[in-house]
Amino acid sequence: MNTASKSNVVRLSHVLKKEYGVISWYPRRDAINELVYTILSQHTSDINSERAFENLISHFESIKAISNADVSEIERCIKTAGLHKIKAVRIKDVLNIIESRIGGFDLSFLAEMPLEPAKNWLKSLPGIGPKTAAIVLCFSFGMPAMPVDTHIYRVSRRLGLIDSKASADKAHDLMEKIVAPNEIFPFHMYLIKHGRAVCKALRPRCNECVVASMCPSRLKLS
């Protein structure tokens, strides 16, 4: 399965690159801000999480100020993200734990660590799972960690890249094993774009799909 999947990834990447264009990595936010943003993004839309993050950052002068703030004050800033009471506690707890461990909020040391220890360090924080850890490492440092969101999880299983019974958490490790390290960020973005535009959860547009000929699920879905 691994050898076949690696070969399929190369072919899929080639076709999807033609469809969606070349996608190059760039640092989206520094790691501590990415971590806070990603906590806000859990179980909500990009629009809502962006709005909540902007509210939070504009209200407080610094990450240190957020870590010192009352939970109720954080809650008021992030209401648009949904689950604001849970997320406010989580953000404050995570920031306080990080500061107690490293004496500040600079997570750049993670970029010097091997991938697995870096992921494990982040996952040891409360409420931080494989997806959040992978997003921080991939988007802030360009490390070969594969974030698997709902689109990637759906598309990768339909394309037969991972077992249909694999859990979302397990999918992160499985995808990292079959995608070349330097291709993880663009392939991640290609699958998201394809999942949003074509390989939708309901009524996928198989007739418009540029990789339909490589999809073992096409006949079941169309």
C-alpha positions in Angstrom: 0.0 0.0 0.0 2.8 2.4 0.9 4.7 2.1 -2.4 1.5 2.3 -4.4 0.3 5.3 -2.4 3.6 7.1 -2.8 3.4 6.6 -6.6 -0.2 7.8 -6.6 0.7 10.9 -4.6 3.3 11.9 -7.2 0.8 11.5 -10.0 -1.9 13.3 -8.1 0.3 16.2 -7.2 1.4 16.6 -10.8 -2.2 16.8 -12.0 -3.4 19.0 -9.1 -0.5 21.4 -9.6 -1.7 21.9 -13.2 -5.2 22.6 -12.0 -4.5 24.9 -9.0 -1.1 26.3 -9.8 2.2 26.2 -8.0 1.9 26.6 -4.3 5.0 27.6 -2.3 5.4 27.6 1.4 5.6 30.9 3.3 5.4 31.5 7.1 1.9 32.5 7.9 2.3 33.6 11.5 5.0 33.1 14.2 4.4 29.9 16.1 2.8 31.2 19.3 0.3 33.2 17.3 -0.3 30.3 15.0 -1.0 28.1 18.0 -3.5 30.6 19.5 -5.2 31.0 16.1 -5.4 27.2 15.6 -7.1 26.8 19.0 -9.6 29.4 17.9 -10.2 27.6 14.6 -11.2 24.3 16.2 -14.8 23.4 15.2 -15.6 26.7 13.4 -15.2 28.4 10.0 -12.1 30.3 8.8 -14.2 33.5 8.8 -15.2 33.1 12.4 -11.8 32.1 13.7 -10.1 35.0 11.8 -12.5 37.5 13.3 -12.0 36.1 16.8 -8.2 36.2 16.4 -8.2 39.7 15.1 -10.4 40.8 18.1 -8.1 39.1 20.5 -4.8 40.5 19.1 -6.2 44.0 18.8 -7.6 44.0 22.3 -4.5 42.8 24.0 -1.0 44.3 23.5 0.9 41.1 23.6 0.7 37.3 24.1 2.0 38.0 27.6 -1.1 40.2 28.2 -3.4 37.4 27.0 -1.7 34.9 29.4 -2.2 37.3 32.3 -5.8 38.2 31.4 -8.9 37.0 33.2 -10.6 34.2 31.3 -13.8 36.2 31.1 -12.0 39.0 29.2 -10.6 36.5 26.7 -14.1 35.0 26.3 -15.5 38.4 25.3 -12.9 38.8 22.6 -13.4 35.4 21.0 -17.1 34.9 21.0 -17.3 34.7 17.2 -15.1 31.5 17.3 -17.8 29.5 19.1 -17.2 27.4 22.2 -15.6 30.6 23.5 -15.7 29.5 27.2 -13.8 26.3 26.4 -11.3 28.0 24.1 -10.6 30.9 26.4 -9.6 28.5 29.2 -7.6 26.5 26.8 -5.7 29.5 25.4 -4.8 30.8 28.9 -3.8 27.3 30.1 -1.6 26.7 27.1 0.1 30.0 27.3 0.7 29.7 31.0 2.2 26.2 30.6 4.4 27.3 27.8 5.7 30.2 29.8 6.4 28.0 32.8 8.3 25.5 30.7 10.5 27.9 28.6 10.3 31.2 30.4 8.6 33.0 27.5 6.6 32.4 24.3 9.3 31.9 21.6 8.7 28.5 20.1 11.4 28.7 17.5 13.3 26.0 19.3 10.8 23.5 17.9 12.2 24.1 14.4 15.6 22.7 15.6 14.0 19.5 16.9 13.3 16.3 14.9 9.7 16.2 13.7 8.3 13.6 16.1 9.7 15.2 19.3 8.5 18.6 18.2 5.0 17.2 17.6 5.0 15.4 20.9 6.1 18.6 22.7 3.1 20.5 21.3 0.7 17.5 21.9 1.7 17.5 25.5 -0.2 20.8 25.9 -3.8 20.6 27.0 -6.3 20.3 24.1 -3.5 20.2 21.4 -3.9 17.2 19.1 -2.1 16.0 16.0 -3.9 18.5 13.7 -3.0 21.6 15.7 0.6 20.5 16.3 1.0 19.8 12.6 -0.4 23.2 11.6 2.0 25.0 13.9 5.0 23.1 12.7 4.1 23.2 9.0 2.8 26.7 8.7 5.2 28.5 11.0 8.4 26.6 10.3 7.9 24.7 7.1 8.5 21.4 8.8 7.2 18.2 7.0 4.2 17.8 9.3 0.9 17.0 7.4 -2.1 18.7 8.9 -5.2 16.7 8.1 -8.5 18.7 8.2 -11.9 17.4 7.2 -11.3 18.0 3.5 -7.9 16.2 3.4 -9.3 13.3 5.5 -12.2 12.9 3.1 -10.3 13.3 -0.1 -7.3 11.1 0.9 -9.6 8.2 1.8 -11.7 8.5 -1.4 -8.5 8.5 -3.4 -7.3 5.4 -1.6 -4.2 7.1 -0.2 -5.1 5.9 3.2 -7.4 3.1 4.5 -11.0 4.2 4.6 -11.2 3.0 8.2 -8.2 5.0 9.4 -9.0 7.5 12.1 -8.5 11.2 11.5 -5.7 11.3 14.1 -3.9 8.3 12.5 -4.3 9.9 9.1 -1.6 12.5 10.0 1.1 9.9 10.4 -0.1 7.9 7.4 0.0 10.8 5.1 3.4 11.9 6.2 4.7 8.4 5.3 3.6 8.7 1.7 4.1 12.3 0.8 7.7 13.5 0.2 8.8 16.0 2.9 9.2 18.9 0.4 5.8 18.2 -1.0 3.8 18.1 2.2 2.8 21.8 2.3 1.7 22.1 -1.4 0.0 18.7 -1.4 -1.9 19.7 1.8 -3.1 22.8 0.0 -4.0 21.0 -3.2 -6.2 18.5 -1.3 -7.9 21.3 0.6 -8.6 23.3 -2.6 -9.9 20.1 -4.3 -12.0 19.1 -1.4 -13.7 22.5 -1.2 -14.2 23.0 -4.9 -14.8 19.5 -6.3 -14.6 16.5 -3.9 -17.3 17.9 -1.6 -18.8 15.9 1.3 -22.2 15.9 -0.3 -22.7 15.7 -4.1 -19.1 15.6 -5.1 -18.5 16.8 -8.7 -16.9 13.7 -10.1 -17.7 14.7 -13.7 -15.5 17.8 -13.2 -12.7 16.1 -11.3 -9.3 16.2 -12.9 -8.1 13.1 -11.0 -11.3 11.0 -11.5 -9.4 8.5 -13.5 -7.2 7.8 -10.5 -10.0 7.7 -8.0 -11.2 4.2 -6.8 -14.3 5.8 -5.3 -15.6 7.5 -8.5 -18.1 4.8 -9.5 -19.5 4.7 -5.9 -20.0 8.5 -5.7 -21.1 9.4 -9.2 
